[in-house]
Amino acid sequence: MKRILICILVAVSANAFSFCTGGFNDPNYQACMQQEESNRIQKEMLEVQRQQLEQQRIDNMMRQSDIRNNDRW
């Protein structure tokens, strides 16, 4: 799961390096700006998912440590 998120993040980041040119009334410019906004939102969502996965990993490690410590008693 982590590998998939990283691959998606790399793909989104590659698109983020393109920039929009043209006037505000240009439909291509507006579409480009919408795509950039979509990419930004997607990147933020991926960052939240990454943080959640990291927290889950930490929680699992703590739980396993607690189980091991309880087995010793």
C-alpha positions as CSV (number, residue, x, y, z in Angstrom):
1,M,0.0,0.0,0.0
2,K,2.8,2.4,0.9
3,R,4.6,1.7,-2.4
4,I,1.4,2.4,-4.4
5,L,0.9,5.8,-2.6
6,I,4.5,6.7,-3.3
7,C,4.1,5.9,-7.0
8,I,1.0,8.0,-7.2
9,L,2.7,10.9,-5.4
10,V,5.6,10.8,-7.8
11,A,3.2,10.9,-10.8
12,V,1.3,13.8,-9.3
13,S,4.6,15.6,-8.5
14,A,5.8,15.2,-12.1
15,N,2.6,16.9,-13.4
16,A,3.0,19.7,-10.9
17,F,6.2,20.9,-12.7
18,S,4.2,21.9,-15.7
19,F,2.9,25.4,-15.7
20,C,-0.1,27.1,-17.3
21,T,0.3,29.8,-19.9
22,G,-2.3,31.9,-21.6
23,G,-5.0,34.4,-20.7
24,F,-7.7,33.9,-18.1
25,N,-10.3,33.7,-20.9
26,D,-8.4,30.9,-22.7
27,P,-10.2,27.6,-22.1
28,N,-6.9,25.7,-22.2
29,Y,-5.6,27.9,-19.4
30,Q,-8.7,27.4,-17.3
31,A,-8.5,23.6,-17.8
32,C,-4.8,23.7,-16.9
33,M,-5.5,25.7,-13.7
34,Q,-8.3,23.2,-12.8
35,Q,-5.9,20.4,-13.3
36,E,-3.3,22.1,-11.1
37,E,-5.8,22.6,-8.4
38,S,-6.9,18.9,-8.7
39,N,-3.2,17.8,-8.5
40,R,-2.7,20.0,-5.4
41,I,-5.8,18.5,-3.6
42,Q,-4.7,15.0,-4.6
43,K,-1.2,15.6,-3.2
44,E,-2.7,16.8,0.1
45,M,-4.9,13.8,0.3
46,L,-1.9,11.5,-0.3
47,E,0.0,13.2,2.4
48,V,-2.8,12.7,4.8
49,Q,-3.0,9.0,3.9
50,R,0.8,8.7,4.3
51,Q,0.5,10.2,7.8
52,Q,-2.3,7.8,8.7
53,L,-0.3,4.8,7.5
54,E,2.7,6.0,9.5
55,Q,0.5,6.4,12.6
56,Q,-1.0,2.9,12.1
57,R,2.5,1.5,11.8
58,I,3.5,3.2,15.1
59,D,0.3,2.0,16.8
60,N,0.9,-1.6,15.6
61,M,4.5,-1.5,16.9
62,M,3.3,-0.2,20.3
63,R,0.6,-2.9,20.5
64,Q,3.1,-5.6,19.6
65,S,5.4,-4.3,22.3
66,D,2.6,-4.3,24.8
67,I,1.7,-7.9,24.0
68,R,5.3,-9.0,24.3
69,N,5.6,-7.2,27.7
70,N,2.4,-8.8,29.0
71,D,3.6,-12.2,28.0
72,R,6.6,-11.8,30.2
73,W,4.5,-11.5,33.3
